[in-house]
């Protein structure tokens, strides 16, 4: 479904033949499907489910419905990395000028940035006992990096700012199969990790003291949750830009639809919902039958926010 | 190590409790020597702010002692991992549960976590324990409800059921009747008393329902000032140990009525 939409329309049946390896279809269509649309659909699935799972983990860990994968400053870290790369080149002179900003350079800058900010947050998290403080520390890192980016933008040229803004729109496309392979490897690592912490996640629903009395090593589980979230969100942001809204909203949608707090059901449910939501958003972003492609980041919020508001008004209650 | 003549499940040796902030120690009580027997219903009494919660937190390893040792089944509390301790001692806390959509059954089933495998699969024996706990606390009609739909009294029974499902020798409850009216307070006390009688569990509660506790429990732990006393209820009454519980100007302990009364000359 998702694959069939784009600026060139290709019939369903032909897509099917291309996927099963029939060479008789037009070669340009084959290229479009195999090198662009399938990677994009795979990216959408990984980004959607990964961000949603991260959001769920954060909401359970912080027992706060407003928590999302980006509250820990991961996206601000990635943004800072990319901003330093793109905007910093003029501010700091010619060091970076020779580098053309390929996907790789941006991905590496984003990963480094989010890794650094996240390490700072995790180190801070180890020093404070109160989980709420970690949330606030994450938010503070966020405003701090936002401030640095403002300063950088002020001294940058219009073209560079434009390039940075385009990155911050988010994008599911432009990934080669090589990049996709690395993305996939880290994604799987994160998702497998989630299954090792289903028990602590469930007992954390009773609060940290009860979890501890049930034999959970709360401090260790907290670090595992933070590491998984940073892995998933870090790699997603690195390859697709800071995609807003999904991580915060999808877990709520899943909780409202499946009416459970049990993570054994909630984790696959959230992953599935997230993947679906992002695939649909991507179809909308293509603006079917037209040649435009809208920024994915705008679509997720534009169509997602009203849906969540509607769900909340209808069900009237929100859960952590 | 003491000789274990009387089936002591929990004991303390020169225990000193309080808070350590950097180098400043705040001692709440010290030289606490308790030995609590198996199959007893024990109430911890003391006025507000005297350190009842701190004592309960220390003997349940939520916080560390300043000095001294806690023994559970003659083994030092520090030598238990969280998981081992979870099969010996369960808690019912005063704190509010975070909001979630857990059903009563799911909440009680969480009590089985120390025994379940890594994906928390409920095996037959887990299910038996859960159903047993539900039956004992008479909450079968509530088990499909979400916990936030319950009244305070019902929720307290559910939390007790969760602790029962955890299948531990010791259950510690911090002010289990704090938000309850007289009827439900009595019901909880009665339930705990019945549990102590029909199982061999040791139940320790902290409570302000002193008059009721004196009627029902087997033993008391009395905290006043730095002093922590413990013993059978009647012995403590006979030796006038309850008098020191509150300042004298308002309340006095009436030995005949076995309860605190308001001073007449006020």
Interface residues (C-beta under 8 A of the other chain):
Chain A: X63 X195 X196 X198 X199 X202 X203 X205 X206 X207 X209 X210 X212 X213 X214 X215 X216 X217 X255 X259 X260 X261 X262 X264 X319 X320
Chain B: X60 X62 X81 X82 X83 X84 X85 X86 X87 X89 X90 X91 X93 X95 X97 X98 X99 X100 X101 X102 X106 X107 X110 X111 X113 X114 X116 X118 X119 X120 X166
